[in-house]
């Protein structure tokens, strides 16, 4: 048995540009009295994530100005699956050495080719 679709009433259909905030919502720039009374020191800071010991112990080498990579307008995605532990290490290494993930992958590939004389 096929059910027929529900009827749409004009009250359910949104019209672009006619949305309004609810009556109890404060506008932009309005100070909410409950939050204004709280001194900034009383607001707890967000907890910091612990740095893994091997990352904290590793000394970050001083990077010389790397040559600016060429801007390639035709970038395409490279998708493959890797173990979660390798992904975490790769991302951590890139972050500690101030590299983008694709830059680190390109440097790894160039090093591999140089090592194998390709």
C-alpha positions as CSV (number, residue, x, y, z in Angstrom):
1,X,0.0,0.0,0.0
2,X,1.5,3.3,-1.1
3,X,1.1,6.3,1.2
4,X,0.5,9.7,-0.4
5,X,2.8,12.6,0.5
6,X,1.8,15.0,3.1
7,X,0.2,18.2,2.0
8,X,2.4,21.3,2.3
9,X,0.8,24.3,3.9
10,X,2.0,27.8,3.3
11,X,3.1,28.1,6.9
12,X,5.6,25.3,6.5
13,X,7.3,26.6,3.4
14,X,10.3,29.0,4.0
15,X,10.7,32.0,1.7
16,X,14.2,33.3,1.2
17,X,14.8,36.6,2.9
18,X,11.8,36.5,5.3
19,X,13.4,34.8,8.2
20,X,13.3,36.6,11.6
21,X,14.9,35.7,14.9
22,X,12.7,34.5,17.8
23,X,11.5,37.2,20.1
24,X,13.7,36.0,23.1
25,X,17.0,35.9,21.1
26,X,19.4,38.7,21.8
27,X,20.7,40.6,18.8
28,X,24.3,41.1,17.8
29,X,26.4,43.2,20.1
30,X,23.9,42.8,22.9
31,X,25.5,41.9,26.2
32,X,23.7,39.1,27.9
33,X,23.5,40.1,31.6
34,X,24.1,36.6,33.0
35,X,27.4,36.3,31.1
36,X,28.5,39.9,31.7
37,X,28.6,39.4,35.4
38,X,31.1,36.6,35.2
39,X,34.7,37.9,35.3
40,X,37.0,36.4,32.6
41,X,39.3,34.8,35.1
42,X,36.3,32.7,36.5
43,X,35.7,31.2,33.1
44,X,37.6,27.9,32.8
45,X,40.1,27.7,30.0
46,X,39.7,24.9,27.5
47,X,41.8,21.9,28.4
48,X,45.0,21.5,26.4
49,X,45.7,18.3,24.7
50,X,48.7,16.4,26.0
51,X,51.6,16.3,23.6
52,X,52.8,12.7,23.1
53,X,56.2,12.1,24.8
54,X,58.0,11.2,21.6
55,X,56.9,14.5,20.0
56,X,57.7,16.6,23.1
57,X,61.2,15.0,23.3
58,X,61.9,15.4,19.6
59,X,63.9,18.5,18.8
60,X,62.5,20.4,15.9
61,X,65.3,21.2,13.5
62,X,65.7,24.8,12.3
63,X,64.2,24.9,8.9
64,X,65.8,27.0,6.3
65,X,63.6,28.9,4.0
66,X,62.3,26.1,1.8
67,X,61.8,26.9,-1.9
68,X,58.3,28.0,-2.6
69,X,56.4,25.0,-4.2
70,X,55.0,25.7,-7.6
71,X,51.4,26.6,-7.6
72,X,49.6,23.8,-9.4
73,X,46.1,24.8,-10.5
74,X,45.1,21.3,-11.4
75,X,45.2,19.6,-8.0
76,X,43.3,16.3,-7.7
77,X,42.6,14.2,-4.6
78,X,44.7,11.2,-3.8
79,X,42.7,8.8,-1.7
80,X,43.9,5.7,-0.1
81,X,43.6,4.0,3.3
82,X,46.4,3.8,5.9
83,X,46.5,2.6,9.5
84,X,45.3,5.1,12.1
85,X,48.6,5.0,13.9
86,X,50.5,6.0,10.7
87,X,48.0,8.8,10.0
88,X,48.5,10.2,13.5
89,X,52.3,10.0,13.2
90,X,52.3,11.6,9.7
91,X,50.0,14.5,10.8
92,X,52.0,15.0,14.0
93,X,55.3,15.2,12.1
94,X,53.8,17.6,9.6
95,X,52.4,19.8,12.3
96,X,55.7,19.9,14.4
97,X,57.7,20.8,11.3
98,X,55.2,23.4,10.1
99,X,54.4,21.5,6.8
100,X,51.1,20.9,5.0
101,X,50.3,17.2,4.6
102,X,50.6,17.3,0.8
103,X,54.0,19.1,1.1
104,X,55.3,16.4,3.4
105,X,54.0,13.6,1.1
106,X,55.7,15.4,-1.9
107,X,59.0,15.7,0.1
108,X,58.8,12.0,1.1
109,X,58.2,11.0,-2.5
110,X,61.1,13.2,-3.8
111,X,63.4,11.7,-1.1
112,X,62.4,8.2,-2.0
113,X,63.1,8.8,-5.7
114,X,66.4,10.4,-4.9
115,X,67.4,7.5,-2.7
116,X,66.5,4.9,-5.4
117,X,68.1,7.1,-8.1
118,X,64.9,7.4,-10.1
